[in-house]
Amino acid sequence: MAVTLQKIAEEAGVSRGTVDRALNNRGRIRPEVEERIKQIAKDMGYQPSRAGRALAMAKRKIKIGFIIQSARTPFMQLVKKGALEAKQEAESMGGSVRIEEIEDVNTAAVIELMEEMREDNVQGIALLPSEDMLLQQTIDRFSEEYGIPIVTFNGDVQGTKRKCFVGQNSRQSGAVAAGLMAEMVGGTGEVVIVSGHASNPALQDRIRGFQKEMEQTYPEVAIADIRHSYGDDWVAEKIVEEELQKHPRLKGIYITGHGEEGVCRAIEKAGRSGTLKLVGHDFLEANLEYLKRGEINFLIGQEAHVQGYEPVMILLKGLLDGKWPKTELQYTDIIIKNRYNI
């Protein structure tokens, strides 16, 4: 039998209206009474009805903002699909979700959108951050001065007042990439890292994880260079052409972000396809094709859909029920694929 507000009221010895105010964070109730009611509801297994949640969400006019940087990349389009699914679910219950896309990495544009959303009475914001002090200060200001919770996704800015982070443990995934690479090159030789935007915290953490694992576990594998393609395949191609000239004995390339097509093109031109070892990220259509052909040896996935869907739902639940994640780091899985398990 379903647990009702009336049953909780009887157990707590209060009115049904008091229970309603406590469970929906509407105030006008002593904190100790509110806490006791919530605990009783939890112990009894109370779950608010979808209709009730929809009514509460509509009454409070809950608005969520979602800001994507590097939106033109195929991976971020997969993240956007997850956000669109969450938007549809939220709006079916009376809430609203505003999704904004920024073509590249642009801190000023992110802050401008945050301010626009605040003026539009958005109550919570999910965003992909960059390693920028002004943005980090803005996240703290929104949380402390305006009471607008921030959830980061894909890349994190630890040490700020953001509520939580949804995404992969990027340092750990970089360490995984190092282990895969080191085993393929026999534990010795030179490798190069081709990364994307230097201000992308997830990509920077992948580099750090890769470097640390190589230093500690595979000291005879030397990282000959770290280059940034900024997600541009043409730039990635030119970088690899230069690196192959500078390091003719190069054994492997770690691609932390977008740019696989340019890397593979340069390797093919140099006649090194199949002999130069490649580790990349994300199960994009083009990447999977390179994996099938053996041009990329391993891909590491990070659940793009979850990174779009979960931040919106976390904000909705937190704003509606006051239920925030118990841990601030909501890590997605590290998934490894090669040509044999696609």
C-alpha positions as CSV (number, residue, x, y, z in Angstrom):
1,M,0.0,0.0,0.0
2,A,1.3,3.5,-0.9
3,V,2.6,5.7,1.8
4,T,0.5,8.9,1.9
5,L,1.1,12.3,3.4
6,Q,-1.7,11.6,5.9
7,K,0.0,8.4,7.1
8,I,3.2,10.3,7.6
9,A,1.3,13.0,9.5
10,E,-0.3,10.4,11.8
11,E,3.1,8.8,12.5
12,A,4.7,12.2,13.2
13,G,1.8,13.6,15.2
14,V,1.4,16.7,13.0
15,S,-1.1,17.9,10.4
16,R,-1.0,16.9,6.8
17,G,-0.2,20.5,5.8
18,T,2.8,20.5,8.1
19,V,4.1,17.3,6.3
20,D,3.5,18.9,2.9
21,R,5.5,22.0,3.9
22,A,8.3,19.9,5.3
23,L,8.7,17.6,2.3
24,N,8.5,20.4,-0.2
25,N,10.8,22.8,1.7
26,R,8.1,25.5,2.0
27,G,9.3,26.8,5.4
28,R,7.0,28.0,8.2
29,I,8.0,25.0,10.3
30,R,10.6,24.4,13.0
31,P,13.8,22.9,11.6
32,E,13.8,20.0,14.1
33,V,10.2,19.2,13.2
34,E,11.0,19.3,9.5
35,E,14.0,17.0,9.9
36,R,11.9,14.5,12.0
37,I,9.2,14.4,9.3
38,K,11.7,13.8,6.5
39,Q,13.3,11.0,8.4
40,I,9.9,9.4,9.1
41,A,9.0,9.7,5.4
42,K,12.3,8.1,4.4
43,D,11.8,5.3,6.9
44,M,8.3,4.6,5.6
45,G,9.5,4.5,2.0
46,Y,7.6,7.6,0.9
47,Q,7.8,8.4,-2.8
48,P,6.0,11.6,-4.1
49,S,3.7,10.9,-7.0
50,R,4.6,12.1,-10.5
51,A,1.5,14.2,-10.5
52,G,2.3,15.8,-7.2
53,R,5.9,16.5,-8.3
54,A,4.6,18.0,-11.5
55,L,2.2,20.3,-9.6
56,A,5.0,21.3,-7.1
57,M,7.4,22.0,-10.0
58,A,4.8,24.0,-11.9
59,K,3.9,26.1,-8.8
60,R,7.5,26.9,-8.1
61,K,8.3,27.6,-11.8
62,I,11.5,25.7,-11.6
63,K,14.0,26.7,-14.4
64,I,17.3,25.1,-15.1
65,G,20.1,26.4,-17.3
66,F,22.5,24.1,-19.2
67,I,25.6,25.6,-20.9
68,I,27.7,23.6,-23.3
69,Q,31.2,24.7,-24.5
70,S,32.9,23.2,-27.5
71,A,29.4,22.5,-28.7
72,R,30.5,21.8,-32.3
73,T,32.4,18.7,-31.4
74,P,30.7,15.3,-32.0
75,F,31.1,14.3,-28.3
76,M,29.4,17.4,-27.0
77,Q,26.5,16.7,-29.4
78,L,26.1,13.4,-27.6
79,V,26.1,15.2,-24.3
80,K,23.4,17.5,-25.7
81,K,21.2,14.5,-26.5
82,G,21.3,13.5,-22.9
83,A,20.4,17.1,-21.8
84,L,17.5,17.2,-24.3
85,E,16.1,14.0,-22.9
86,A,16.3,15.5,-19.4
87,K,14.7,18.7,-20.7
88,Q,11.8,16.7,-22.2
89,E,11.3,14.8,-18.9
90,A,11.5,18.0,-16.8
91,E,9.1,19.9,-19.0
92,S,6.6,17.0,-18.9
93,M,6.4,17.7,-15.2
94,G,6.0,21.4,-15.4
95,G,9.6,22.6,-15.2
96,S,11.7,24.2,-17.9
97,V,15.3,23.8,-19.1
98,R,17.2,26.3,-21.2
99,I,20.0,24.8,-23.2
100,E,22.7,27.1,-24.6
101,E,25.6,26.2,-26.8
102,I,29.0,27.9,-27.2
103,E,30.9,26.9,-30.3
104,D,34.4,26.9,-28.8
105,V,35.9,27.4,-25.3
106,N,34.9,30.9,-24.3
107,T,34.8,31.8,-20.6
108,A,33.4,35.3,-21.2
109,A,30.5,33.8,-23.1
110,V,29.8,31.3,-20.3
111,I,29.7,34.1,-17.7
112,E,27.5,36.3,-19.9
113,L,25.0,33.4,-20.3
114,M,25.1,32.8,-16.5
115,E,24.2,36.4,-15.9
116,E,21.4,36.2,-18.5
117,M,20.0,33.1,-16.9
118,R,20.1,34.7,-13.5
119,E,18.1,37.7,-14.8
120,D,15.7,35.2,-16.4
121,N,15.1,33.7,-12.9
122,V,16.9,30.4,-13.6
123,Q,17.3,28.7,-10.3
124,G,20.1,26.2,-11.1
125,I,22.8,26.0,-13.8
126,A,24.7,23.0,-15.2
127,L,27.8,24.0,-17.1
128,L,31.0,22.7,-18.7
129,P,33.7,24.9,-17.1
130,S,37.2,25.9,-18.1
131,E,40.3,26.4,-16.1
132,D,39.7,30.1,-15.6
133,M,39.9,32.0,-12.3
134,L,37.2,34.5,-13.2
135,L,34.7,31.7,-14.0
136,Q,35.6,29.9,-10.8
137,Q,34.9,33.1,-8.9
138,T,31.6,33.5,-10.7
139,I,30.5,30.0,-9.7
140,D,31.2,30.9,-6.1
141,R,29.4,34.2,-6.4
142,F,26.3,32.6,-7.9
143,S,26.2,30.0,-5.1
144,E,26.9,32.4,-2.2
145,E,25.3,35.6,-3.2
146,Y,22.3,34.5,-5.3
147,G,21.7,31.0,-4.0
148,I,21.9,29.5,-7.5
149,P,23.4,26.0,-7.3
150,I,25.9,25.0,-10.0
151,V,26.6,21.5,-11.3
152,T,29.6,21.0,-13.5
153,F,29.9,18.2,-16.1
154,N,32.6,16.7,-18.2
155,G,35.3,19.0,-16.7
156,D,35.5,19.9,-13.0
157,V,36.7,22.9,-11.0
158,Q,37.3,21.5,-7.5
159,G,37.7,24.0,-4.7
160,T,34.7,26.1,-5.9
161,K,31.2,26.2,-4.4
162,R,29.7,24.1,-7.1
163,K,27.2,21.4,-5.8
164,C,28.8,18.5,-7.6
165,F,30.5,17.2,-10.7
166,V,29.2,14.7,-13.2
167,G,31.7,13.1,-15.5
168,Q,34.7,10.8,-15.7
169,N,37.6,10.7,-13.3
170,S,39.8,12.3,-16.0
171,R,43.1,11.7,-14.1
172,Q,42.2,8.0,-13.7
173,S,41.3,7.7,-17.4
174,G,44.6,9.3,-18.3
175,A,46.4,6.7,-16.1
176,V,44.4,4.0,-17.9
177,A,45.6,5.3,-21.2
178,A,49.2,5.3,-20.0
179,G,48.9,1.7,-19.0
180,L,47.5,0.7,-22.3
181,M,50.1,2.6,-24.2
182,A,53.0,1.4,-22.2
183,E,52.0,-2.2,-22.6
184,M,51.7,-1.8,-26.4
185,V,55.1,-0.1,-26.8
186,G,56.9,-2.7,-24.6
187,G,57.6,-0.4,-21.7
188,T,60.2,1.7,-23.6
189,G,60.5,4.4,-26.2
190,E,59.0,7.8,-27.0
191,V,55.3,8.8,-27.1
192,V,53.6,12.1,-27.8
193,I,50.4,13.6,-26.4
194,V,48.1,15.5,-28.7
195,S,45.5,17.3,-26.7
196,G,42.6,19.8,-27.4
197,H,42.0,23.1,-25.6
198,A,44.6,23.9,-23.0
199,S,41.9,25.4,-20.8
200,N,39.7,22.3,-20.8
201,P,40.1,20.9,-17.2
202,A,39.1,17.3,-18.3
203,L,41.8,17.2,-21.0
204,Q,44.4,18.7,-18.6
205,D,43.6,16.1,-16.0
206,R,44.0,13.3,-18.6
207,I,47.4,14.6,-19.4
208,R,48.3,14.8,-15.7
209,G,47.1,11.3,-15.1
210,F,49.0,10.0,-18.1
211,Q,52.2,11.7,-17.0
212,K,52.0,10.5,-13.4
213,E,51.4,6.9,-14.4
214,M,54.3,6.9,-16.9
215,E,56.6,8.4,-14.3
216,Q,55.7,6.1,-11.5
217,T,55.1,2.8,-13.3
218,Y,56.8,3.0,-16.8
219,P,59.8,5.3,-16.3
220,E,61.4,4.1,-19.5
221,V,58.6,5.4,-21.6
222,A,59.4,9.1,-22.4
223,I,56.7,11.7,-23.2
224,A,58.6,13.5,-26.0
225,D,56.1,16.3,-26.4
226,I,52.7,17.7,-25.5
227,R,50.9,19.6,-28.2
228,H,47.4,21.2,-28.4
229,S,45.3,21.0,-31.6
230,Y,42.3,22.9,-30.1
231,G,40.0,20.2,-31.5
232,D,40.9,21.0,-35.1
233,D,41.7,18.0,-37.3
234,W,43.9,20.1,-39.7
235,V,46.0,21.4,-36.8
236,A,46.2,17.8,-35.3
237,E,47.5,16.5,-38.7
238,K,50.2,19.2,-38.9
239,I,51.3,18.5,-35.3
240,V,51.7,14.8,-36.0
241,E,53.6,15.5,-39.2
242,E,56.0,17.7,-37.3
243,E,56.4,15.2,-34.4
244,L,57.2,12.4,-36.8
245,Q,60.0,14.5,-38.3
246,K,61.4,15.4,-34.9
247,H,61.0,11.9,-33.4
248,P,61.4,9.4,-36.2
249,R,61.4,6.5,-33.6
250,L,58.2,7.6,-32.1
251,K,56.2,4.6,-30.9
252,G,52.8,6.0,-29.8
253,I,50.4,8.9,-29.7
254,Y,47.9,9.6,-26.9
255,I,45.0,11.7,-28.2
256,T,43.2,13.2,-25.2
257,G,40.3,14.8,-27.1
258,H,38.9,15.5,-30.6
259,G,41.5,15.4,-33.5
260,E,41.7,11.7,-34.2
261,E,40.9,12.1,-37.9
262,G,43.8,14.5,-38.4
263,V,46.2,12.3,-36.4
264,C,45.2,9.2,-38.4
265,R,45.5,11.1,-41.7
266,A,49.1,12.2,-40.9
267,I,50.1,8.6,-39.8
268,E,48.7,7.2,-43.0
269,K,50.6,9.7,-45.1
270,A,53.8,8.7,-43.3
271,G,53.2,5.0,-43.9
272,R,53.0,4.3,-40.2
273,S,49.4,3.0,-40.0
274,G,49.3,-0.1,-37.8
275,T,52.8,0.3,-36.5
276,L,52.4,3.6,-34.5
277,K,50.2,2.8,-31.5
278,L,47.2,5.1,-30.8
279,V,45.0,5.5,-27.7
280,G,42.1,7.9,-27.9
281,H,38.8,8.8,-26.2
282,D,35.1,8.5,-26.9
283,F,33.0,6.2,-29.0
284,L,32.2,8.5,-31.9
285,E,31.2,7.1,-35.2
286,A,34.5,8.1,-36.9
287,N,36.6,6.9,-34.0
288,L,34.9,3.5,-34.0
289,E,35.7,3.1,-37.7
290,Y,39.4,3.8,-37.1
291,L,39.2,1.3,-34.2
292,K,37.7,-1.4,-36.6
293,R,40.5,-0.8,-39.1
294,G,43.2,-1.1,-36.5
295,E,44.4,2.5,-36.9
296,I,43.4,3.3,-33.3
297,N,44.3,0.5,-30.9
298,F,42.1,1.5,-27.9
299,L,39.3,4.0,-27.2
300,I,38.2,5.0,-23.7
301,G,34.6,5.9,-23.3
302,Q,33.0,8.2,-20.6
303,E,29.2,7.9,-21.0
304,A,28.3,11.1,-22.8
305,H,24.6,10.7,-22.4
306,V,24.9,10.5,-18.6
307,Q,26.9,13.7,-18.6
308,G,24.0,15.5,-20.3
309,Y,21.1,13.9,-18.5
310,E,22.2,13.7,-14.9
311,P,23.2,17.3,-14.2
312,V,19.7,18.5,-15.1
313,M,18.0,15.8,-13.0
314,I,20.3,16.5,-10.0
315,L,19.4,20.2,-10.1
316,L,15.7,19.4,-10.5
317,K,15.6,17.0,-7.5
318,G,17.7,19.3,-5.4
319,L,15.6,22.3,-6.1
320,L,12.3,20.5,-5.7
321,D,13.0,18.1,-2.8
322,G,16.2,19.4,-1.3
323,K,17.9,16.1,-2.1
324,W,21.4,16.6,-3.3
325,P,24.0,13.9,-4.0
326,K,25.8,12.6,-0.9
327,T,29.1,12.8,-2.7
328,E,30.3,15.8,-4.8
329,L,32.0,13.6,-7.4
330,Q,29.5,11.7,-9.5
331,Y,31.9,9.7,-11.7
332,T,30.8,8.0,-14.9
333,D,32.4,4.7,-15.9
334,I,35.8,4.3,-17.6
335,I,35.0,1.9,-20.5
336,I,37.7,0.4,-22.7
337,K,37.1,-0.8,-26.2
338,N,39.4,-2.3,-28.9
339,R,38.5,-3.8,-32.3
340,Y,37.4,-7.0,-30.7
341,N,34.6,-5.7,-28.4
342,I,33.0,-2.9,-30.4
